[in-house]
Amino acid sequence: MKVSLKLKILFATSILVVICTAFNLGYSYKLFIEDKTSYIFESGLKKAENISDQINFKLNDAKTRTHLYSGLMTNEAVDLEKLINEQEEIIAMGMIGDKEISKKYYNQAKLNQLVNNLSITSQLLETEVMGKAVPENLKYKEADYIINLKNKSKLLIHFTQRSGMTFFTVSDLSSMFETFSKDKTYSNKVIYLADKKERMQSVDWLKNINFETSKKGVFEDQINGLDLLVAYSYANKDILILSSIDRVKAFGITNFLILKTSIFALFLIGGSIIIGIYFSSSITLPIKKLTDIAQKVAIGDFSKKAEIKTSDEISILGNTFNFMSDEIQSLLKNKEDLIAELENYSKNLEVMVEQRTLELKEANDFMGLMVNSLDQGLVVFDEELNCNPMFTNACEPMFGISPKDRSIPELLDITEESELNVLTQWAKVLFSEMIPFESAVTLGPKNKIVGTHYSDDNYKFIGLNYYPMRDSDEKIINIVMIATDKTKEVQATETAKEKEAYVSMILKILNNKNQFESFISEVEEIFHQFSKTYSLEENTVDFELAMMLFHTLNGGFGIYSITKLQAQARGYETEISTIKETSPDPQEYIPFLQAHVESLKADFHQFKVDLDKLIGTKFSQNEAISEIPRKKILELKNLIKSAHNPELLHYYSENFVKVPIINYFKAYDDFCITTAVKINKEFHGLTFGNPELKVEVEPYLEFFNVLVHLFRNCLDHGLEDPNTREELGKSRDGHIEVNFDMLEEHGQQLFALTVKDDGAGIDPEKIRARYLKIYPDAQIDNFTDEEIIYKIFDPFFSTRDEVSALSGRGVGMSAIQEVVDRLHGKVVLKSVVGQGSSFEFIIPIES
């Protein structure tokens, strides 16, 4: 269908008017909306900040009141009952001491209101206070907690720690929060982030907010089916205030103005059409003349010329048309040349395309070669943990399988259902970016390890790193996992650690040669005692004795860092601890026990042989080499010549028998420092009193060696961790004192050794509770606090629920008591909770 030029001009004019009007309306609407949005956000932010200031004022007011009342609670002259009943918002205040509320005062009017409206009694209120007052929640001197009650009521609990005591006040925030909810323009919401339940209920609001990057701000989102404009402000890191308004409500008047403006635009367009009709008629007649001439030119008739007599642009158009027809005649003459040139260009274009295609293929092959030449494995996976076809050649030797058509769990050899669930949840967190990507990747697999020990031939350690692939909207669509073979690095590190431990062991032995000689004798005696742990004739096995002997070997090997034998002894001890609970047949288990003992004996003998070769001793031949000055030897020789001389015995005893007691306790100093590091406690060494005291050590060698259990308990049970000690007003590092002395009682000479620490002490109530848990029928009601703490020396009694490498089996302290009893000695135990414990061992000296 042909359309006249007149209609086209009219149509074009109308379209132009419509476009201009629409653009103007749209641009004005955009500016107005942006200005209105900014105003709404600004007002909402001011509202949120105002509420934030009110809440902070309440928190500071609670802190000030708690500080004031904490001082008044110690003043008997102040009537706190009257004072609190004069307050409008304070419900209760009090003081917490020794794990219970020692003082408490209530505003009876407010409390009765809580009871009537919410069924909140003083007992429930005290339970909430004590629930928030546990030590792990009070890491700082001040703490605030907001509690949600029924009917959207809220309570504020503020804690203050002063002079070792905890003071608290409970305030009613209901009236303040009710004021916030009555705002006719904005909907105000206060979220207490420390409340996990409230935080989970507000997840749609919190996903747009990051406290670490902004303490206040605005955002738009669809929440609960409504398009909302939201402003937020943090009162502090735990309290978030939100002020929101529905977009429909906010822009109601704006939409009405847009409707009125649109109606006006329609009238404007109608007027423009009428004017367009008039002007189009004055243009179409000259153009019609041009059209007729153009039709003749189209059939090859160039004899006619366009004669336009108007004085406007159409006249210029006519002249230009005439010039154009002349040019067309000239161009037609060159038609053949142009066609030839086009054919030639077409042939050259095909060659150029082929050449460019070849260059791109070569570049692609080069990039593939470069990527596959890397030592690292690159695997791309999606949210379902499925691997994409994109991966490097290094992946297959690293993971043992090709990533093609496989998943990440298959590459990492993860088959346990629980581990698969964790991996799936981790992938969802990564792709949803519920938390920052950099934080989320730390929750996933960090490496893949093949083999059990770094020295195994098949051992492989593959380190894993992750990087996101994002689309144009910055949304994660895939993740690149980069695998790096760190086997050699790990093997070098572990080998260095092993060598360092071996050097440390040799140095300990060289620095404590005398004590080590006695330790070797003690080990040989322990191996001999293993024959008492079973009887082939009676078909019995003494599991308790076997456990105690392996436990003692474990401790002894640990003193000198003989890690291989220590691990072997600890493994046998753990095996017996597990097996004895199943009541095995002794006839079947005795061969296993004998094999364990013989294996440990053989390894210990080989250790002595290797040590003899290294430091020139004769430990493997059970010969001790004593270093005695030549002068003393000569003096002894002269004294022996003068027989029946009383000085002979004294001289021999003092110079050849008695040695400084410190020689047998130096190793414990290093042992305690090393153990403290392993259990994250600060300790800088033992303090010795009268270390040069000379004693005849032979009768006490077993006693000296078994004390390893006491030092372990002092470190593990006694000394607190550095942060706890600091909170209690103690130095961060713990202290253990060891004193040696000679006493005389009723004409009997006594050797006294005291070990004292400044740790937590022994709590009699914990001992009672633990003892009754283990022995429900035990009669201990008549035991005093001083008597009940001696139960720590009972066989298999421990206050620990779990067994660790240091303590928890209840074997060590009973072993000490057994040795002291054999020496006809006694133990004097004193302990003060919070101040420490003292163990005094008094042993008679043989004539």
VOGU-3710 file (C-alpha; in Angstrom, 3 decimals, decimal comma):
1> mkvslklkil> 0,000/0,000/0,000  1,362/3,408/-1,079  1,361/6,233/1,423  1,461/9,836/0,296  4,240/12,150/1,374  1,712/14,378/3,020  0,664/11,592/5,358  4,270/10,703/5,990  5,119/14,259/7,028  2,055/14,399/9,182
11> fatsilvvic> 2,920/11,043/10,726  6,563/12,032/11,271  5,553/15,307/12,896  3,194/13,499/15,224  5,820/10,908/16,116  8,360/13,650/16,805  5,960/15,485/19,071  5,071/12,269/20,875  8,746/11,351/21,329  9,722/14,794/22,602
21> tafnlgysyk> 6,759/14,909/24,939  7,402/11,379/26,182  11,115/12,102/26,663  10,335/15,276/28,571  7,769/13,508/30,730  10,080/10,543/31,335  13,075/12,695/32,178  11,008/14,907/34,488  9,507/11,837/36,102  12,963/10,326/36,642
31> lfiedktsyi> 14,314/13,522/38,222  11,226/13,880/40,379  11,371/10,241/41,490  15,093/10,465/42,276  14,563/13,678/44,247  11,584/12,175/46,065  13,537/8,962/46,783  16,485/10,945/48,162  14,119/12,916/50,372  12,434/9,744/51,632
41> fesglkkaen> 15,796/8,039/52,284  17,132/11,136/54,042  14,034/11,387/56,248  14,139/7,636/56,968  17,838/7,780/57,833  17,244/10,685/60,208  14,420/8,698/61,777  16,682/5,601/62,186  19,533/7,718/63,599  17,133/9,421/66,022
51> isdqinfkln> 15,932/6,032/67,297  19,576/4,869/67,457  20,426/7,906/69,605  17,481/7,160/71,915  18,553/3,517/72,331  22,184/4,519/72,970  20,917/7,007/75,536  19,028/4,171/77,243  22,097/1,916/77,158  24,353/4,635/78,569
61> daktrthlys> 21,709/5,478/81,172  21,564/1,769/82,190  25,370/1,679/82,384  25,430/4,853/84,550  22,704/3,512/86,830  24,471/0,144/87,196  27,748/1,896/88,102  25,869/4,081/90,629  23,920/1,214/92,190  27,017/-1,047/92,337
71> glmtneavdl> 28,611/1,492/94,655  25,428/1,947/96,722  25,005/-1,832/97,252  28,034/-1,850/99,537  26,655/1,112/101,549  24,384/-0,196/104,273  23,053/3,332/104,944  21,293/3,527/101,573  17,729/2,176/101,310  17,949/0,526/97,890
81> eklineqeei> 14,420/-0,915/98,131  13,015/2,619/98,363  15,401/3,920/95,697  14,469/1,355/93,068  10,716/1,762/93,685  11,088/5,467/92,848  12,432/4,624/89,366  10,051/4,487/86,427  11,885/2,059/84,154  14,165/0,030/86,469
91> iamgmigdke> 12,582/-3,345/87,277  15,377/-4,983/89,268  19,019/-4,645/90,241  21,437/-6,842/92,128  24,836/-8,399/92,555  26,155/-11,801/91,406  28,745/-13,610/93,478  29,923/-17,222/93,623  27,697/-18,252/90,654  24,436/-16,990/92,184
101> iskkyynqak> 22,594/-13,726/92,819  23,775/-12,660/96,261  21,796/-9,400/96,422  18,594/-8,417/94,584  16,115/-5,537/94,737  12,829/-5,217/92,825  10,542/-2,385/91,758  7,387/-4,082/92,945  5,060/-1,986/90,785  6,970/-2,826/87,602
111> lnqlvnnlsi> 7,380/-6,467/88,638  3,635/-6,828/89,335  2,969/-5,325/85,904  5,200/-7,969/84,283  3,493/-10,728/86,261  -0,017/-9,552/85,301  0,691/-8,819/81,622  3,321/-11,388/80,669  3,422/-13,949/83,527  7,091/-13,034/84,092
121> tsqlletevm> 7,970/-13,853/87,724  11,032/-12,766/89,684  12,336/-16,354/89,466  12,129/-16,332/85,637  13,761/-12,897/85,613  16,642/-14,168/87,774  17,051/-17,176/85,466  17,414/-14,834/82,470  19,994/-12,754/84,389  22,084/-15,776/85,371
131> gkavpenlky> 21,777/-17,221/81,860  23,431/-14,109/80,434  26,021/-13,836/83,254  28,042/-16,958/82,366  31,791/-16,181/82,168  32,104/-16,750/78,408  29,429/-14,032/77,843  31,204/-11,544/80,153  34,550/-11,261/78,383  34,524/-7,520/78,972
141> keadyiinlk> 33,851/-5,340/82,002  30,534/-4,131/80,540  27,798/-6,100/78,752  24,233/-5,372/77,531  21,526/-7,909/76,591  18,024/-7,220/75,266  15,391/-9,888/75,969  12,216/-10,201/73,841  9,035/-10,901/75,813  5,434/-11,480/74,799
151> nkskllihft> 3,407/-8,698/73,124  6,645/-7,284/71,660  7,812/-6,151/75,120  11,549/-5,875/75,669  13,828/-5,849/78,734  17,403/-4,532/78,954  19,933/-6,302/81,231  23,195/-4,438/81,854  26,192/-6,064/83,595  29,150/-4,281/85,202
161> qrsgmtfftv> 32,176/-6,063/86,730  33,901/-4,333/89,626  36,270/-5,681/92,291  35,698/-9,277/91,173  31,885/-8,962/91,486  29,206/-8,652/88,807  26,406/-6,068/89,218  23,308/-5,827/87,058  20,182/-3,768/86,411  17,031/-4,803/84,504
171> sdlssmfetf> 15,152/-2,016/82,662  11,810/-1,968/80,821  12,159/-0,699/77,224  8,537/-1,385/76,268  7,370/2,250/76,356  10,241/3,409/74,190  9,704/0,659/71,615  5,938/1,341/71,653  6,686/4,990/70,726  8,772/3,785/67,781
181> skdktysnkv> 5,889/1,656/66,471  3,369/4,579/66,462  5,086/6,460/63,631  2,348/7,231/61,023  4,768/7,652/58,120  7,547/5,111/58,635  7,478/1,571/59,932  10,286/1,315/62,492  11,937/-1,995/63,365  14,663/-2,672/65,969
191> iyladkkerm> 16,657/-5,899/65,502  18,745/-7,270/68,357  21,489/-9,106/66,430  22,832/-10,943/69,500  19,506/-12,861/69,617  20,008/-15,726/67,143  16,252/-16,334/66,786  15,498/-12,675/66,040  18,438/-12,518/63,636  17,154/-15,558/61,707
201> qsvdwlknin> 13,631/-14,040/61,532  15,124/-10,841/60,050  17,330/-12,482/57,409  15,394/-10,764/54,535  16,343/-7,371/56,026  19,931/-8,241/56,988  21,018/-9,596/53,571  21,372/-5,994/52,301  23,418/-4,773/55,298  27,089/-5,239/56,190
211> fetskkgvfe> 28,112/-3,822/59,578  31,817/-4,094/58,710  31,517/-1,666/55,743  28,800/0,757/56,846  27,220/1,697/60,171  24,247/3,359/58,438  22,740/3,492/54,964  19,712/2,923/52,742  18,493/0,282/50,275  15,447/-0,830/48,254
221> dqingldllv> 14,153/-4,392/48,356  11,001/-6,491/48,167  10,256/-7,835/51,648  7,139/-9,746/52,642  5,572/-8,982/49,231  6,050/-5,185/49,514  8,439/-2,914/47,593  10,090/-1,016/50,452  12,450/1,939/50,798  14,569/1,193/53,869
231> aysyankdil> 17,004/3,286/55,916  19,130/1,688/58,637  21,482/2,754/61,410  23,438/0,732/63,984  23,076/1,825/67,599  26,004/-0,501/68,252  27,324/-3,779/66,792  24,371/-5,732/68,298  21,438/-3,327/67,727  20,167/-2,391/64,234
241> ilssidrvka> 17,361/0,145/63,587  15,328/-0,007/60,336  12,878/2,700/59,108  10,902/1,663/56,015  8,027/2,939/53,880  5,975/1,249/51,136  6,898/2,609/47,674  3,204/2,731/46,675  2,410/4,894/49,679  5,484/7,084/49,225
251> fgitnflilk> 4,788/7,899/45,564  0,961/8,129/45,553  0,839/11,928/44,935  3,646/11,671/42,370  1,695/9,163/40,288  -1,374/11,473/40,326  0,716/14,383/38,974  2,051/12,147/36,204  -1,525/11,307/35,149  -2,465/15,010/34,869
261> tsifalflig> 0,665/15,757/32,876  -0,063/12,893/30,465  -3,554/14,266/29,712  -2,056/17,673/28,932  0,434/16,017/26,591  -2,406/14,397/24,617  -3,953/17,836/23,943  -0,547/19,100/22,844  -0,151/16,248/20,372  -3,610/16,962/18,832
271> gsiiigiyfs> -2,689/20,590/18,193  0,579/19,560/16,635  -1,243/17,299/14,131  -3,482/20,148/12,933  -0,468/22,427/12,355  1,328/19,569/10,585  -1,509/19,188/8,042  -1,190/22,822/6,987  2,558/22,848/6,473  2,663/19,424/4,752
281> ssitlpikkl> 0,400/20,687/1,958  2,896/23,491/1,106  5,687/20,953/0,760  4,121/18,070/-1,173  3,423/19,870/-4,516  7,095/20,671/-5,400  8,054/17,226/-4,256  5,497/15,674/-6,621  7,243/17,426/-9,512  10,540/15,955/-8,391
291> tdiaqkvaig> 8,914/12,533/-8,241  7,795/12,685/-11,882  11,311/13,645/-13,057  12,796/10,876/-10,915  10,572/8,276/-12,593  11,887/9,277/-16,012  15,459/9,137/-14,779  14,729/5,645/-13,457  13,921/4,408/-16,996  17,086/6,018/-18,414
301> dfskkaeikt> 15,673/9,327/-19,631  18,093/12,010/-18,475  16,819/14,751/-20,848  14,317/16,317/-18,427  15,360/18,674/-15,647  13,538/19,582/-12,457  12,362/23,199/-12,352  11,395/24,224/-8,812  10,587/27,942/-8,401  10,230/28,067/-4,605
311> sdeisilgnt> 12,794/29,925/-2,533  13,228/27,276/0,133  15,236/24,082/0,565  13,064/22,226/-1,974  14,494/24,434/-4,674  17,981/23,452/-3,551  16,820/19,849/-3,629  15,714/20,251/-7,276  19,102/21,638/-8,289  20,845/18,868/-6,429
321> fnfmsdeiqs> 18,652/16,303/-8,209  19,642/17,702/-11,566  23,319/17,472/-10,614  22,777/13,915/-9,402  21,270/12,790/-12,722  24,348/14,127/-14,504  26,594/12,200/-12,171  24,596/9,016/-12,712  25,235/9,245/-16,417  28,943/9,471/-15,701
331> llknkedlia> 28,853/6,568/-13,278  27,096/4,273/-15,693  29,956/4,705/-18,063  32,341/3,320/-15,453  30,050/0,434/-14,528  32,131/-2,294/-16,117  35,288/-1,107/-14,353  33,526/-1,132/-11,008  32,185/-4,658/-11,528  35,660/-5,920/-12,361
341> elenysknle> 37,088/-4,296/-9,271  34,357/-5,846/-7,066  35,039/-9,343/-8,417  38,738/-8,931/-7,741  38,049/-7,729/-4,166  35,736/-10,697/-3,528  38,528/-13,133/-4,417  41,019/-11,334/-2,144  38,482/-11,307/0,718  38,242/-15,105/0,736
351> vmveqrtlel> 42,028/-15,369/1,013  42,089/-12,841/3,887  39,388/-14,772/5,813  41,291/-18,051/5,431  44,518/-16,405/6,609  42,815/-14,831/9,668  41,149/-18,158/10,555  44,539/-19,887/10,488  46,062/-17,187/12,764  43,219/-17,584/15,310
361> keandfmglm> 43,642/-21,379/15,331  47,389/-21,057/15,954  46,759/-18,578/18,804  44,164/-20,892/20,366  46,537/-23,876/20,144  49,305/-21,795/21,745  47,064/-20,727/24,664  46,016/-24,346/25,273  49,654/-25,443/25,247  50,612/-22,679/27,727
371> vnsldqglvv> 47,799/-23,568/30,185  48,521/-27,310/30,060  52,244/-26,673/30,604  51,498/-25,291/34,096  52,238/-27,533/37,092  48,911/-26,544/38,661  45,598/-28,250/38,078  42,666/-25,989/37,080  39,104/-27,312/37,431  35,891/-25,310/36,913
381> fdeelncnpm> 32,772/-26,460/38,800  29,182/-25,253/39,222  26,836/-24,947/42,195  25,980/-28,667/41,951  29,735/-29,423/42,340  29,854/-30,874/38,821  33,101/-30,335/36,902  32,976/-28,447/33,594  34,877/-29,728/30,560  37,456/-26,985/31,226
391> ftnacepmfg> 40,475/-28,452/33,083  44,240/-28,748/32,637  46,282/-31,865/31,943  47,901/-31,618/35,392  44,595/-32,542/37,083  44,650/-36,265/36,305  48,075/-37,063/37,876  47,199/-34,894/40,887  43,759/-36,345/41,657  44,370/-39,815/40,211
401> ispkdrsipe> 41,344/-39,478/37,911  40,263/-37,190/35,078  37,759/-34,421/36,014  35,778/-35,146/32,845  32,141/-36,035/33,659  32,970/-36,117/37,394  32,171/-34,098/40,508  34,317/-32,376/43,134  33,538/-35,066/45,805  34,839/-37,701/43,381
411> llditeesel> 38,038/-35,729/42,737  38,635/-35,237/46,479  37,615/-38,838/47,323  34,833/-37,719/49,686  32,338/-40,563/50,210  31,015/-40,204/53,786  27,415/-38,964/53,757  28,063/-36,396/56,522  31,051/-34,973/54,648  29,055/-34,855/51,408
421> nvltqwakvl> 26,280/-32,901/53,152  28,811/-30,422/54,540  30,384/-29,995/51,076  26,964/-29,426/49,480  26,032/-26,785/52,058  29,407/-25,106/51,543  28,763/-24,852/47,783  25,374/-23,216/48,416  26,999/-20,654/50,731  29,708/-19,927/48,122
431> fsemipfesa> 27,334/-19,306/45,210  24,691/-17,429/47,236  27,386/-15,271/48,869  25,481/-15,215/52,150  28,871/-14,361/53,584  31,798/-12,791/51,665  33,415/-15,190/49,195  36,845/-14,747/50,819  35,409/-15,921/54,157  33,289/-18,722/52,692
441> vtlgpknkiv> 36,194/-20,425/50,892  37,982/-20,939/54,218  35,147/-23,306/55,239  35,748/-25,681/52,343  38,376/-28,357/51,641  41,860/-26,853/51,854  43,805/-29,863/50,653  43,693/-33,495/49,536  46,081/-35,920/51,252  46,949/-39,367/49,883
451> gthysddnyk> 48,789/-41,778/52,194  49,035/-41,881/55,982  52,566/-40,618/56,591  54,670/-38,115/54,739  57,455/-40,686/54,304  55,201/-43,163/52,436  56,020/-43,738/48,769  52,467/-42,928/47,715  52,162/-39,829/49,945  50,774/-36,791/48,179
461> figlnyypmr> 49,687/-33,381/49,567  47,591/-31,278/47,178  46,805/-27,687/48,263  43,477/-26,225/47,053  42,543/-22,583/46,305  39,290/-21,168/44,898  38,452/-18,163/42,689  35,007/-16,964/41,483  33,837/-16,518/37,867  31,159/-13,799/37,635
471> dsdekiiniv> 28,675/-12,666/34,991  27,901/-9,084/33,940  25,736/-8,692/37,070  28,680/-9,711/39,288  26,864/-12,919/40,241  28,993/-16,049/40,690  28,272/-18,534/37,897  31,235/-20,908/38,311  34,224/-21,393/40,603  37,774/-22,215/39,557
481> miatdktkev> 39,600/-24,656/41,851  43,398/-24,453/41,542  45,260/-27,528/42,799  48,963/-27,211/43,685  51,203/-30,183/44,500  52,874/-29,258/47,810  54,129/-32,759/48,607  57,830/-31,886/48,574  57,237/-28,758/50,653  55,303/-30,690/53,326
491> qatetakeke> 57,830/-33,531/53,348  60,697/-31,053/53,812  58,885/-29,322/56,694  58,006/-32,566/58,487  61,531/-33,940/58,012  62,985/-30,763/59,516  60,623/-31,056/62,514  61,615/-34,704/63,014  65,319/-33,825/62,937  64,777/-30,927/65,317
501> ayvsmilkil> 62,959/-33,221/67,772  65,794/-35,767/67,552  68,412/-33,097/68,315  66,300/-31,872/71,235  66,126/-35,431/72,612  69,932/-35,880/72,441  70,537/-32,536/74,161  68,127/-33,440/76,977  69,909/-36,743/77,543  73,363/-35,127/77,527
511> nnknqfesfi> 72,276/-32,357/79,901  70,663/-34,847/82,309  72,903/-37,902/81,939  72,694/-38,981/85,595  68,933/-38,850/85,675  68,762/-40,636/82,315  70,937/-43,465/83,653  68,512/-43,926/86,511  65,606/-43,729/84,058  67,107/-46,607/82,023
521> seveeifhqf> 67,337/-48,712/85,172  63,750/-47,834/86,006  62,599/-48,861/82,502  64,353/-52,219/82,831  62,636/-52,735/86,171  59,261/-51,844/84,614  59,831/-54,421/81,854  60,575/-56,946/84,582  57,322/-56,027/86,384  55,319/-56,839/83,246
531> sktysleent> 55,715/-60,518/84,148  53,404/-59,819/87,094  50,616/-58,545/84,846  49,559/-62,014/83,697  49,540/-65,638/84,807  49,402/-68,493/82,338  48,687/-71,008/85,109  45,778/-69,021/86,589  44,701/-67,669/83,179  44,454/-64,055/84,455
541> vdfelammlf> 45,532/-60,607/83,261  45,993/-57,596/85,585  44,845/-54,888/83,141  45,161/-52,109/85,746  48,835/-52,921/86,475  49,624/-53,223/82,759  47,979/-49,838/82,104  49,927/-48,228/84,956  53,253/-49,627/83,685  52,649/-48,448/80,112
551> htlnggfgiy> 51,444/-45,091/81,487  54,684/-44,698/83,469  56,759/-45,573/80,392  54,728/-43,066/78,383  55,534/-40,331/80,897  59,192/-41,256/81,193  59,777/-41,321/77,447  57,997/-37,963/77,232  60,458/-36,316/79,648  63,309/-36,947/77,210
561> sitklqaqar> 61,212/-36,390/74,043  61,719/-40,008/72,882  58,631/-39,553/70,720  58,614/-42,899/68,891  58,735/-44,993/72,076  56,376/-42,593/73,839  53,776/-42,998/71,082  54,245/-46,783/71,170  53,713/-46,934/74,956  50,727/-44,585/74,768
571> gyeteistik> 49,176/-46,702/72,015  49,471/-49,895/74,073  48,020/-48,080/77,090  45,054/-46,867/75,044  44,522/-50,360/73,611  44,400/-51,908/77,095  42,052/-49,153/78,320  39,651/-49,994/75,491  39,961/-53,784/75,621  39,525/-54,158/79,392
581> etspdpqeyi> 36,006/-52,734/79,105  35,041/-55,716/76,912  36,293/-58,331/79,446  38,370/-60,350/76,936  39,472/-63,940/77,388  42,908/-63,744/79,177  44,144/-66,835/77,344  43,636/-65,069/74,009  44,986/-61,673/75,125  48,160/-62,790/76,979
591> pflqahvesl> 50,074/-63,489/73,705  49,188/-60,004/72,461  50,381/-58,406/75,727  53,619/-60,417/75,607  54,173/-59,351/72,003  53,618/-55,680/72,897  56,110/-55,841/75,763  58,733/-57,680/73,697  58,296/-55,242/70,806  58,729/-52,242/73,109
601> kadfhqfkvd> 61,759/-53,910/74,791  63,382/-54,567/71,428  62,791/-51,003/70,236  64,130/-49,606/73,534  67,257/-51,778/73,266  67,843/-50,631/69,689  67,396/-47,040/70,867  70,132/-47,568/73,488  72,433/-49,126/70,864  71,947/-46,148/68,538
611> ldkligtkfs> 72,454/-43,727/71,433  75,690/-45,461/72,483  77,061/-45,056/68,966  76,115/-41,392/68,933  77,346/-40,134/72,328  79,811/-42,880/73,414  77,852/-44,362/76,334  77,238/-48,013/77,253  73,535/-47,884/77,971  72,853/-50,928/75,774
621> qneaiseipr> 75,235/-52,983/77,993  73,472/-51,724/81,145  76,712/-50,142/82,290  76,617/-46,662/83,814  79,689/-44,481/83,432  80,265/-42,184/86,425  82,528/-39,181/86,116  84,656/-38,920/89,314  87,584/-36,474/89,683  90,953/-38,252/89,847
631> kkilelknli> 91,856/-36,389/93,020  88,845/-37,895/94,791  89,845/-41,376/93,646  93,298/-40,938/95,158  91,912/-39,587/98,391  89,556/-42,545/98,617  92,467/-44,905/98,098  94,388/-43,335/101,001  91,383/-43,519/103,283  90,786/-47,177/102,475
641> ksahnpellh> 94,335/-47,938/103,622  93,451/-46,614/107,056  90,711/-49,151/107,803  88,227/-48,789/110,696  88,330/-45,031/110,295  84,891/-43,442/110,850  85,807/-40,706/108,433  86,030/-43,268/105,648  82,310/-43,971/105,619  81,415/-40,295/105,822
651> yysenfvkvp> 83,840/-39,302/103,072  82,706/-42,108/100,780  79,074/-41,221/101,333  79,497/-37,514/100,713  81,669/-37,795/97,602  80,728/-41,061/95,927  77,169/-41,734/96,995  75,376/-38,440/97,590  74,788/-36,072/94,668  73,022/-32,697/94,369
661> iinyfkaydd> 69,291/-33,310/94,168  68,971/-30,803/91,285  70,741/-33,267/88,963  67,564/-35,382/88,943  65,111/-32,499/88,422  66,672/-30,443/85,627  64,840/-32,485/83,012  61,501/-31,671/84,649  62,141/-27,966/84,056  62,387/-28,418/80,293
671> fcittavkin> 59,548/-30,957/80,316  57,190/-28,479/82,003  58,063/-25,649/79,608  57,523/-27,880/76,547  54,238/-29,277/77,898  52,910/-25,788/78,678  53,448/-24,732/75,060  51,484/-27,774/73,817  48,447/-26,933/75,978  48,578/-23,164/75,300
681> kefhgltfgn> 49,607/-22,082/78,783  52,311/-19,606/79,726  55,055/-21,066/81,938  58,698/-20,000/82,156  60,258/-22,748/84,242  60,337/-24,364/87,695  61,601/-22,481/90,755  63,897/-24,628/92,959  64,534/-24,183/96,678  67,755/-25,616/98,197
691> pelkvevepy> 68,733/-27,244/94,859  72,264/-28,139/95,970  71,052/-30,378/98,780  72,950/-33,675/98,562  71,051/-36,918/98,986  71,672/-40,604/98,436  69,426/-40,973/95,398  69,403/-44,748/94,961  66,402/-45,398/97,273  64,401/-42,563/95,654
701> leffnvlvhl> 64,988/-43,130/91,948  61,548/-44,622/91,350  59,988/-41,808/93,372  61,801/-39,129/91,357  60,715/-40,678/88,050  57,063/-41,143/88,974  56,760/-37,425/89,847  56,269/-36,753/86,132  52,553/-37,384/86,733  52,393/-34,661/89,389
711> frncldhgle> 54,035/-32,068/87,141  51,624/-32,978/84,340  48,624/-32,512/86,628  49,945/-29,167/87,927  50,150/-27,902/84,346  46,968/-29,477/82,966  44,616/-29,311/85,982  46,211/-26,657/88,192  47,434/-23,671/86,169  44,735/-21,653/84,393
721> dpntreelgk> 45,034/-20,388/80,810  46,656/-16,910/80,466  43,403/-15,007/79,813  41,651/-16,553/82,828  44,637/-15,783/85,092  44,617/-12,194/83,881  40,894/-11,847/84,610  41,519/-13,210/88,136  44,220/-10,597/88,757  47,109/-13,064/88,455
731> srdghievnf> 50,141/-12,883/86,186  49,597/-14,456/82,764  52,357/-17,026/83,403  51,885/-19,720/86,036  54,415/-20,653/88,721  55,479/-24,004/90,187  57,930/-24,134/93,110  59,951/-27,254/94,057  61,656/-27,228/97,480  64,037/-29,833/98,972
741> dmleehgqql> 64,856/-30,189/102,668  66,100/-32,547/105,409  64,007/-32,890/108,589  64,277/-34,750/111,863  61,333/-36,141/113,775  61,576/-38,334/116,895  65,228/-38,970/116,126  64,424/-40,121/112,568  65,946/-38,267/109,625  63,431/-37,429/106,901
751> faltvkddga> 63,725/-36,263/103,294  61,054/-33,642/102,411  60,082/-32,584/98,876  57,375/-29,957/98,263  55,730/-29,078/94,929  53,554/-25,962/95,017  51,615/-24,166/92,240  49,629/-20,910/92,143  46,793/-22,273/89,978  43,083/-22,883/90,487
761> gidpekirar> 43,435/-25,238/93,452  41,407/-28,399/94,080  37,652/-27,802/94,503  36,301/-30,215/97,201  32,770/-29,989/95,785  33,925/-31,064/92,332  35,802/-33,997/93,886  32,652/-35,076/95,784  30,437/-34,796/92,711  32,853/-36,662/90,492
771> ylkiypdaqi> 33,472/-39,397/93,092  29,738/-40,038/93,548  29,311/-40,151/89,764  31,946/-42,889/89,515  31,007/-44,673/92,773  27,289/-43,920/93,437  27,208/-46,132/96,588  30,282/-44,520/98,215  29,812/-43,187/101,773  31,670/-39,852/101,804
781> dnftdeeiiy> 29,272/-37,643/103,752  31,584/-37,557/106,785  34,659/-36,492/104,791  35,813/-32,917/105,413  37,030/-30,682/102,595  40,623/-31,345/103,699  40,017/-35,125/103,598  37,986/-35,434/100,384  40,698/-33,898/98,166  42,982/-36,889/98,976
791> kifdpffstr> 40,665/-38,926/96,698  42,752/-37,707/93,756  45,289/-40,408/94,806  42,688/-43,200/94,419  43,320/-45,581/91,499  41,486/-44,670/88,280  39,931/-41,531/89,770  40,035/-38,435/87,540  37,994/-35,236/87,349  38,235/-35,257/83,559
801> devsalsgrg> 35,425/-36,664/81,398  37,746/-37,122/78,430  41,170/-38,732/78,258  43,983/-36,604/76,807  47,631/-37,282/76,094  48,486/-35,628/79,454  45,831/-36,753/81,928  42,386/-38,184/82,440  42,988/-41,909/83,119  43,327/-41,644/86,910
811> vgmsaiqevv> 46,546/-43,681/86,906  49,349/-41,144/87,532  48,547/-39,866/91,022  47,776/-43,348/92,329  51,168/-44,487/91,010  52,831/-41,729/93,074  50,926/-42,800/96,213  51,944/-46,413/95,679  55,668/-45,528/95,460  55,461/-43,275/98,547
821> drlhgkvvlk> 53,790/-46,084/100,496  56,552/-48,514/99,538  59,084/-46,006/100,904  57,039/-45,783/104,157  56,475/-42,078/103,497  53,443/-39,850/103,565  51,820/-37,103/101,493  50,561/-33,827/102,969  48,130/-32,144/100,557  46,933/-28,563/101,015
831> svvgqgssfe> 44,825/-26,584/98,551  42,930/-23,281/98,422  40,450/-22,787/95,593  41,625/-19,968/93,358  45,089/-19,768/94,970  46,788/-23,094/94,271  47,850/-26,438/95,761  50,825/-27,776/97,722  52,051/-31,421/97,690  54,556/-32,241/100,458
841> fiipies> 56,203/-35,678/100,387  57,987/-36,770/103,591  60,070/-39,971/103,268  62,242/-41,598/105,980  65,996/-41,854/105,264  67,378/-45,342/105,593  70,192/-45,822/108,168
//
